[in-house]
Amino acid sequence: MEHKEKTNWAHHLLQWRESGKSKREYCTEHSLNTHTFDYHVYKHKYVESVQSESAAKNQFTRIELTSEQQTLPEKIELHFADGRKVFLPMSTPHKTVRLIFSVK
């Protein structure tokens, strides 16, 4: 049985973009199937768009407290772009808050 070597598509996509060649020229030069190459171009663009959309949604708003605010709130409220809300007591340990934000 012949073992097929795994193609590094991310590397090929980067090299193709930098080459200035058409997809067909690049695929011919590197013995790649043009249909498979098109699939990976599409897949890569989709992943990039999801990542940039996710990064845009996962931004924090800086809140400045003024000297007029004498008391701290009783709870921390987190409002997410998709409508979810999380309420935490002010006594929540910072390690727990970090854990909440590290969940993917």
VENZIJO-V443919 format. One record per residue. N is the residue number from 1. RES is the residue in one letter. PSI is psi in whole degrees, -180 to 180 (none if undefined). Layout:
# VENZIJO-V443919
n: {N N}
res: {RES RES}
psi: {PSI PSI}
This chain:
# VENZIJO-V443919
n: {1 2 3 4 5 6 7 8 9 10 11 12 13 14 15 16 17 18 19 20 21 22 23 24 25 26 27 28 29 30 31 32 33 34 35 36 37 38 39 40 41 42 43 44 45 46 47 48 49 50 51 52 53 54 55 56 57 58 59 60 61 62 63 64 65 66 67 68 69 70 71 72 73 74 75 76 77 78 79 80 81 82 83 84 85 86 87 88 89 90 91 92 93 94 95 96 97 98 99 100 101 102 103 104}
res: {M E H K E K T N W A H H L L Q W R E S G K S K R E Y C T E H S L N T H T F D Y H V Y K H K Y V E S V Q S E S A A K N Q F T R I E L T S E Q Q T L P E K I E L H F A D G R K V F L P M S T P H K T V R L I F S V K}
psi: {133 131 123 129 138 133 134 89 -37 -41 -45 -41 -41 -46 -40 -46 -40 -23 -28 5 160 163 -44 -46 -46 -45 -42 -45 -33 13 47 146 127 -34 -42 -40 -46 -40 -46 -32 -48 -48 -43 -42 -39 -46 -43 -42 -39 -42 -43 -35 -42 -42 -39 -35 -28 55 146 152 127 133 124 131 136 166 -16 -22 104 -30 147 151 159 -21 161 130 127 123 124 156 -29 7 -10 148 142 131 128 141 149 -23 3 126 144 -29 -37 -42 -43 -43 -42 -42 -15 -10 133 none}
